[in-house]
Amino acid sequence: QETRSNEESTDESEEDESEEEPKLKYERLSNGVTEILQKDAASCMTVHEKFLALGTHYGKVYLLDVQGNITQKFDVSPVKINQISLDESGEHMGVCSEDGKVQVFGLYSAEEFHETFDCPIKIVAVHPHFVRSHFKQFVTGGKKLLLYERGWMNRWKPSVLHEGEGNIRNVKWRGHLIAWANNMGVKILDMISKQRITNVPRDDISLRPDMYPCSLCWKDNLTLIIGWGNSVKICSVKERHASEMRDLPNRYVEIVFQFDTEFYISGLAPLCDQLVILSYVKEISEKTDVECCARPRLDIVQPLPESCEEISSDALTVRGFQENECRDYHLEYSEGESLFYIISPRDVVVAKERDQDDHIDWLLEKKKYEEALMAAEISQKTIKKHKILDIGLAYINHLVEKGEYDLAARKCQKILGKNTELWEFEVYKFKEIGQLKAISRYLPRRDPVLKPLIYEMVLHEFLESDYEGFATLIKEWPGDLYNNTIIVQAVVDHLKKDPQNRTLLRTLAELYTYDQRYGRALEIYLTLRHKDVFQLIHKHNLFSSIRDKIVLLMDFDSEKAVDMLLDNEDKISIDRVVEELENRPELQHVYLHKLFKRDHHKGQRYHEKQISLYAEYDRPNLLPFLRDSTHCPLEKALEICQQRNFVEETVYLLSRMGNSRSALKMIMEELRDVDKAIEFAKEQDDGELWEDLILYSIDKPPFITGLLNNIGTHVDPILLIHRIKEGMEIPNLRDSLVKILQDYNLQILLREGCKKILVADSLSLLKKMHRTQMKGVLVDEENICESCLSPILPSDASKSFNVVVFHCRHMFHKECLPVSNTVSSVQFCNICSAKHRGPGSAILEMKK
């Protein structure tokens, strides 16, 4: 069994197949430790952040580095080393052994203390700040707990701290507090007051304290963790309120957590707010049904007020675990690095928190590649063992193996990035498994660009099995990714087998476009009647190529084609378009009609032709054309309209040519529409037409009714009424006469209303003029006499003067005005009278 355990691997944790990730990882402390334990057995070990101190059964103490290499060796005793204690600086060490020897010495100084007792000393603990002169203290534990202090003349003075409760087997000194365990329980001493502040009795007194020793651990300066048997207590040292002290110590201890475990506790250590527990396990052998020692367990638990929650649990394979007892295991830890050392006689195992590399290892082992990749990306600056690219490639391979080809291809975009070599490698791998289609959508198209051969290979794959997919790639991929000539030839070869395949034809047109062979592309688009044909013409200015394809364009979409042709009249002339459409008059009409709507004069030479085209294909627009056109020959139009018996158009042409009477006659005889005849007569506003209309209607009662209803505002109804024959029955005569009277009454009312408005406006304007003429007129030295042209005001203001000012603002000296020859004494302005002005020239005389 020893031989087999010596050959075991360094992975000591038993990892089950659960999905829960372990919290710790394990490795055996090797190098010098392996060499030591081949000849000796470990009895104790103390951990400092800079080194390790290992005691053996043969009385030797080794100083080791963190890799297990021996740096120093001390021969302390011929028997077992029970305890090694280090101060916080790591400069002083205390050692006690089974033969009662105690040594405290400086590792880097000549300072040394020796003491030999008559009984085994189980424990020694130096003051945490022993390096300072006023803290030269240490305690030893056997049957008594002794405190040694260095006093005057460098002499060591012992004093008994406690005795009488059996052997003291464990002491932990933290700050000003010392905790120790004897056969009865755990005590804590306050070194400041030299008072014992608590006694925590052990729960299971049936267990031998030498076989199941107490484990003590200070989490911080005020929190003590006690593990004994299968019971764990977490105690907090607190200050007592001044009102409660009396004769009590100023501190007291409160148990904040307490719970039991499944196994016996061999060691304790804190891990943040959790606990690491080393457990001794016994189990029943399946072969012999005898209780035997099993592998020890290292558990991480979360303390709760009355219980605990197990976070992780690992069974450790240490050498010789079948022969070990509970007292043979120890747990030491390094506070700064969260390192946990499991010490057994034949083995030292180091447990450490798993880092991100370990986390990624576990994820990869569980084939959780997506999470591993994400974890690596988040921690890419801290991971040392793994590379994001390697994890990504493993993920792609895993997806391919599972048959998730599309997801694998999609992940290539993120994982491969701009690495063209890896891209090409992956493409060939997808080709080998026949999944080029899966990766086609994700191939890079810009930065980076792969070799043209890669893209051509994918296109050929689609061309063989999926024309639609091939067409999609051609549309999405830039034309410079592949050799266009090769792909064009491949498409042409396939078209030989299926010449009418629209997908291939459309794709070939796009390839021709990429290759700037726009003429061929245009032919295909026109054949297919593809919607992109107009966009292609505009984009690449292909108007020279469509001169002989105008009919095809018009057949495809006449409206878009006409708009395009008219918008680019400078590139394809009107004459050329009309000539091309000569054999397709219906298309010719569409073009010329839209041209006429845009500009009535541009196509004037074709207006004669348009008359026939409108008559043949678009009669509703013929009359508007005849009205708006100033260039069409009226005789030709009249001839065509008369041949086709287009009455409305003929009436319009006759009236436009001045033959209104014939037009009216045609309305009356052909259309028999009195309303239209009356409307026509109103438009012409010709008395003779009204006379003709009355003469034609006089023997037709319905026409008379229409005339009576409509002519009241244009012709005197009496003219019509006098001509009506007596005895003729006229439909709705009464209503018509009433309407005539109402119309006449309305006219009278309108005239009276207009008269009132006119009189009111005249009166208002007269009053306004009167108010204006009554206003004063400013006369100053700048004004002159309109007759003598000298200043109107004299230079000597003291002299009297007469000035005449007319309402027209002309001014005269009175003596300069000519004498009036009229009988009336009213004078008028000479200037305004000469210009035949009105009453504004009346006089306004000013005297002074």
PEHU-V985889 format. One record per pair of residues at least 6 apart in sequence whose C-alpha atoms are under 6 Angstrom apart, sorted by the first residue. I is the first residue (numbers start at 1). J is the second residue. D is the distance in whole Angstrom. If there is no record, write none. Layout:
I:J:D ; I:J:D
This chain:
5:319:5 ; 10:27:5 ; 10:28:5 ; 11:27:6 ; 12:316:5 ; 12:317:5 ; 13:314:6 ; 13:315:6 ; 13:316:5 ; 14:314:6 ; 14:315:5 ; 24:352:5 ; 24:353:5 ; 24:354:5 ; 25:351:6 ; 25:352:6 ; 25:354:6 ; 26:350:6 ; 26:351:5 ; 27:349:6 ; 27:350:5 ; 28:349:4 ; 29:68:6 ; 29:348:6 ; 29:349:6 ; 30:68:6 ; 31:68:5 ; 31:69:6 ; 32:68:5 ; 32:69:5 ; 32:70:5 ; 33:68:6 ; 37:346:6 ; 41:56:5 ; 41:57:6 ; 41:345:5 ; 41:346:6 ; 42:55:6 ; 42:56:4 ; 42:345:4 ; 43:55:6 ; 43:56:5 ; 43:57:6 ; 44:55:5 ; 45:53:6 ; 45:54:4 ; 45:55:6 ; 46:53:5 ; 51:64:6 ; 51:65:5 ; 51:66:6 ; 52:63:6 ; 52:64:5 ; 53:62:6 ; 53:63:5 ; 54:61:6 ; 54:62:5 ; 55:61:5 ; 55:81:5 ; 56:81:6 ; 57:80:4 ; 58:78:6 ; 58:79:5 ; 58:80:5 ; 59:76:6 ; 59:77:4 ; 59:78:5 ; 59:79:5 ; 59:80:5 ; 59:81:5 ; 60:74:6 ; 60:75:5 ; 60:76:6 ; 61:73:6 ; 61:74:5 ; 62:72:6 ; 62:73:5 ; 63:70:6 ; 63:71:5 ; 63:72:5 ; 64:70:5 ; 64:71:5 ; 80:97:6 ; 80:98:5 ; 81:97:4 ; 82:96:6 ; 82:97:5 ; 82:122:5 ; 83:95:6 ; 83:96:6 ; 83:123:5 ; 84:94:6 ; 84:95:5 ; 85:93:6 ; 85:94:5 ; 85:125:5 ; 86:92:6 ; 86:93:5 ; 87:128:4 ; 88:128:5 ; 91:106:6 ; 91:107:5 ; 92:105:6 ; 92:106:4 ; 92:107:6 ; 93:104:6 ; 93:105:6 ; 94:103:6 ; 94:104:4 ; 95:102:6 ; 95:103:5 ; 96:102:4 ; 98:120:5 ; 99:120:5 ; 100:116:5 ; 100:117:5 ; 100:119:5 ; 100:120:4 ; 100:121:5 ; 101:115:6 ; 101:116:4 ; 102:114:6 ; 102:115:5 ; 103:113:6 ; 103:114:5 ; 104:112:6 ; 104:113:5 ; 105:111:6 ; 105:112:4 ; 121:141:6 ; 121:142:5 ; 122:141:6 ; 122:142:5 ; 122:169:6 ; 123:140:6 ; 123:141:5 ; 124:139:6 ; 124:140:4 ; 125:138:6 ; 125:139:5 ; 126:138:4 ; 127:137:5 ; 127:138:5 ; 130:136:5 ; 136:149:6 ; 136:150:6 ; 137:148:5 ; 137:149:5 ; 138:147:6 ; 138:148:5 ; 139:146:5 ; 139:147:4 ; 140:146:5 ; 141:168:5 ; 142:167:5 ; 142:168:5 ; 143:166:6 ; 143:167:5 ; 144:162:6 ; 144:163:5 ; 145:160:6 ; 145:161:5 ; 145:162:5 ; 146:159:6 ; 146:160:5 ; 146:161:6 ; 147:158:5 ; 147:159:5 ; 148:157:5 ; 148:158:4 ; 149:156:5 ; 149:157:5 ; 150:156:4 ; 166:182:6 ; 166:183:5 ; 167:182:6 ; 168:181:6 ; 168:182:4 ; 170:180:5 ; 170:181:5 ; 171:179:6 ; 171:180:4 ; 172:178:6 ; 172:179:5 ; 174:221:6 ; 176:191:5 ; 177:189:6 ; 177:190:5 ; 177:191:6 ; 178:188:6 ; 178:189:5 ; 179:187:6 ; 179:188:4 ; 180:186:6 ; 180:187:6 ; 185:200:5 ; 185:201:4 ; 185:202:5 ; 186:199:6 ; 186:200:5 ; 187:198:6 ; 187:199:5 ; 188:196:6 ; 188:197:6 ; 188:198:6 ; 189:195:6 ; 189:196:4 ; 189:197:6 ; 197:252:6 ; 211:327:6 ; 212:326:6 ; 212:327:6 ; 214:227:6 ; 214:228:5 ; 215:226:6 ; 215:227:5 ; 215:267:5 ; 216:225:6 ; 216:226:5 ; 217:224:6 ; 217:225:5 ; 218:224:5 ; 219:270:6 ; 222:236:6 ; 222:237:5 ; 223:235:6 ; 223:236:5 ; 224:234:6 ; 224:235:5 ; 225:233:6 ; 225:234:5 ; 226:232:6 ; 226:233:5 ; 229:264:5 ; 229:265:6 ; 230:260:5 ; 230:261:5 ; 230:263:6 ; 230:264:5 ; 230:265:6 ; 231:260:4 ; 232:258:6 ; 232:259:5 ; 232:260:6 ; 233:257:6 ; 233:258:4 ; 234:255:6 ; 234:256:6 ; 234:257:5 ; 235:254:6 ; 235:255:4 ; 235:256:6 ; 236:253:6 ; 236:254:5 ; 237:252:6 ; 237:253:4 ; 238:251:6 ; 238:252:5 ; 239:251:5 ; 240:250:5 ; 240:251:5 ; 257:305:5 ; 258:306:6 ; 259:306:6 ; 259:307:5 ; 263:279:6 ; 263:281:6 ; 264:279:5 ; 264:280:5 ; 265:279:5 ; 266:278:5 ; 266:279:5 ; 266:326:6 ; 266:329:6 ; 266:330:6 ; 267:277:6 ; 267:278:5 ; 267:330:6 ; 267:331:5 ; 268:276:6 ; 268:277:5 ; 269:275:6 ; 269:276:5 ; 270:276:6 ; 274:301:6 ; 274:302:5 ; 275:300:6 ; 275:301:5 ; 276:299:6 ; 276:300:5 ; 277:298:6 ; 277:299:5 ; 278:297:6 ; 278:298:5 ; 279:296:6 ; 279:297:5 ; 280:296:5 ; 280:326:5 ; 281:294:5 ; 281:296:6 ; 282:292:6 ; 282:293:5 ; 282:294:5 ; 283:291:5 ; 283:292:6 ; 284:290:5 ; 284:291:4 ; 293:322:5 ; 295:315:6 ; 295:316:6 ; 295:317:6 ; 295:321:6 ; 296:315:6 ; 296:316:6 ; 297:314:5 ; 297:315:4 ; 297:316:6 ; 298:313:6 ; 298:314:5 ; 299:312:6 ; 299:313:4 ; 300:311:5 ; 300:312:5 ; 301:309:5 ; 301:310:4 ; 301:311:5 ; 302:308:5 ; 302:309:5 ; 319:346:6 ; 319:347:6 ; 328:344:6 ; 329:343:6 ; 329:344:5 ; 330:342:6 ; 330:343:5 ; 331:341:6 ; 331:342:5 ; 332:340:6 ; 332:341:5 ; 333:339:6 ; 333:340:4 ; 333:341:6 ; 339:351:6 ; 339:352:5 ; 340:350:6 ; 340:351:5 ; 341:349:6 ; 341:350:5 ; 342:348:6 ; 342:349:5 ; 357:383:6 ; 360:372:5 ; 363:372:6 ; 369:395:5 ; 376:388:6 ; 392:415:6 ; 396:408:5 ; 399:408:5 ; 406:438:5 ; 409:439:5 ; 418:448:5 ; 430:436:5 ; 452:481:6 ; 452:482:4 ; 456:482:6 ; 462:470:5 ; 463:470:6 ; 471:507:5 ; 479:514:6 ; 509:521:4 ; 512:521:5 ; 513:521:6 ; 525:533:6 ; 529:556:6 ; 553:561:6 ; 554:561:6 ; 562:591:6 ; 581:588:5 ; 589:613:6 ; 604:631:6 ; 607:632:5 ; 608:632:5 ; 614:622:5 ; 623:649:6 ; 638:650:6 ; 641:650:6 ; 651:663:5 ; 654:663:5 ; 655:663:6 ; 674:703:6 ; 697:703:5 ; 697:704:6 ; 701:730:5 ; 708:736:6 ; 709:736:5 ; 712:740:6 ; 781:793:6 ; 783:791:6 ; 783:792:6 ; 784:790:5 ; 784:791:4 ; 784:792:5 ; 785:792:5 ; 785:811:5 ; 785:812:5 ; 786:812:6 ; 800:848:6 ; 801:848:6 ; 802:814:6 ; 802:847:5 ; 803:812:6 ; 803:813:5 ; 803:814:5 ; 803:846:5 ; 804:811:6 ; 804:812:5 ; 804:814:6 ; 804:845:4 ; 804:846:6 ; 805:811:5 ; 805:844:5 ; 805:845:6 ; 806:841:5 ; 806:842:5 ; 806:843:4 ; 806:844:5 ; 807:840:5 ; 807:841:5 ; 807:842:6 ; 808:840:5 ; 808:841:5 ; 827:843:6 ; 828:841:6 ; 828:842:5 ; 829:841:5
